[in-house]
Amino acid sequence: MSDTVRLNKYISETGFCSRREADKLIEAGRVTLNGQIAQMGMKAGVNDQVEVDGQALKSKPKPVFIAYHKPVGITCTTERKVRSNIVSAINHKERIFPIGRLDRPSEGLIFLTNDGDIVNKILRAGNNHEKEYDVKVDRPLNKTFVAKMSNGIPILGTVTKKCKVKQTGADTFTIVLTQGLNRQIRRMCEFLGYNVVTLKRVRIMNIDLNGLKPGQWRDLTDPELEFINNAVADSSKTKESSIDPNKRDDFVPQRTLAKQKKNRFNDNKVSNGKRKTGTLSLKKR
């Protein structure tokens, strides 16, 4: 944070709540600044003591943004009870979570961070950045395969966007996507009668796997982060966030998933005086 900022911004930057909610706390007299009841419009800095209901606010953790070469067998979940989960595999000192995902049988580049703001921006800007993959299938390719993969395949009730596909061997190709549909490449290949043998993501936007062996990770550099932030600056204008979540391959925080499941289980509606019990249908990723 800067030297001094408006108190509502100071509170929101600690991650405690939004600015609007901070305003309500200040108006209710629940916030103190250096021991005194805070007033609207006050400013605070790093050397000030800000408390809400007598509890001191902790500074927001230093932003972490890493590139990880996920090996085959690692599951992209924050649930530590899940065997070989990505969080335990990395064992970072900060609480981080993945942006997007890679299937357990797949390997390659994935970002992890503790910054929810950048996660939302990247996911909303899904149509604005490229993801490149190296793929091997179970039988020889032909020109028809490359042409059809490039021009769009009907999966999950939609047609995939045009993309770049280049054959690199008898049964291998590279593909550059600007979408994040659930198991997109595998489903596209299956539609054409092929099964994916190996799938490796080698690049996301300006970041590639160079120098990272399976299981290794590194912090992104300032220039890399600046590029990413510029690339997603207008993310609020994109529409990918409105796509059916069952068709997306994006990260969803575990607490959100748990809340969604609970709401579906409790979705009991009364119709014509009779109670109708909702059912939960979970799509396996």
Secondary structure, 3 states (H helix, E strand, C coil): CCCEEEHHHHHHHCCCCCHHHHHHHHHCCCEEECCEECCCCCEEECCCCEEECCEECCCCCCCCEEEEEECCCCECCCCCCCCCEHHHHHCCCCCCEEECCCCCCCEEEEEEECCHHHHHHHHHCHHHCCEEEEEEECCCCCHHHHHHHHHCCEECCEECCCCEEEECCCCEEEEEECCCECCHHHHHHHHCCCCEEEEEEEEECCEECCCCCCCCEEECCHHHHHHHHHHCCCHHHCCHHHCCHHHECCCCCHHHHHHHHHHHHCCCEEECCEEECCCCCCCCC
